[in-house]
């Protein structure tokens, strides 16, 4: 019996494996941790289904009852919540690792696209689950997010209406989100995760530079013990955290009273911060669309050379990525402050359409200097196309991180900066 | 021999045409049903379903009256006309509040500000508050809370007179 289980689990791995592919610092086990978290979330989610009531009247009270009266109820909820948040972080880090270690080219290109799709599902699952407690935090965060969707031209309103089941967040929305969260999304994720793992096997495993290929070693025990150890550590840390830190639960949702400030879930705060500076058609639609397009086409661009499995592509690549990161932090913070404290295009150019004063101008103010920076990288640091792509990716990721931090930590009442 | 085979593969023959047509029609049908299932419903304006706000004479000129559970504020203009503005901020959907000191609507979420007639004073909101059609039945002010009307700014034609 034990043989059957181990044989099934092991058959996800090849029998023999490259020794350099299983070094911890090659992947940090991020993909595996993400898969583990998915399993944890599935099991804890299934258990939560016994207690949770998906209706406007019953949802909040069922959670309070779970926490107060059901044995280990509070721990179960915390465990589910923190695993969910960790999954978003780990999935993101996995994306970053794969991008920088040059593991998305050649035969791995399709898998990168499936990975992006999985990232979208992970965030959607977190988002749909976020509404379920039906407290002031979730109700208004979801109201804000679905309203951001309605700024997409042509389809925005219908899309937001379809997701919400109406003009505003109601019981209908809760039912819909519960269905997405417990039915459709887990099903899709299992399906696409299977494809994702299979494509990794098909590409002969983790990407390593050809120079590091050596004689293969046995998967069991060399890789298996590392995986088990990592899994145990993750579960241990998460459990410990869940013992001491409670998942948030504010007052029951009041559809007539908006809290001040009203913030989206932290992983969307970058967008909300961007919205403070730009017209929604740009911040909710054009910019995200361009970013997504960038990440989709990166593996398909023509490059002079690609160094599979080499971190940051080259020594120059390392330096360029670091410089880009630091420059982006400084420049983004600077622009945020300048826009908030100084700029007021609407008053300086009265009569100009809002799309220009709050759309085109801020976009130019950001992208022209970035273009200049990339030009400087090309001329002075002799960056080739791959290094420029790495720099652009760095700029995008770091800018979003900075905006997430500013939006989450530095904005208080009325979404004004706290100093 | 090979050349003719290749041409056959590329040519659209009868079988391929009907197969394609069939699959397209079935996909269209399924997507239509799916989207109809999830779509919004728009209620028809029917005076019987309007919300009764109160007697015309009760409302003083130049004042704003909140109707929290019905999601609107009733503003009686200085010239006696009525406007029912939505209490939903046009930025990201938070519920606005009336600030009597500043004589305007303010949103607690991101500090957008609106005039009493719904026009935008301060961003980040970019368009005026939605308004609801107002009608009069006898001496009563009736508001059609099922059909909010979007607009970019305030216009005199949006005001209703007894």
Interface residues (C-beta under 8 A of the other chain):
Chain A: X140 X143 X144 X146 X147 X148 X158 X161 X162 X165 X166 X167 X168 X255 X256 X257 X258 X259 X260 X261 X262 X275 X276 X279 X280 X346 X354 X358 X414 X415 X416
Chain B: X35 X38 X39 X40 X68 X69 X71 X88 X91 X92 X93 X94 X95 X107 X108 X109 X110 X111 X123 X124 X126 X148
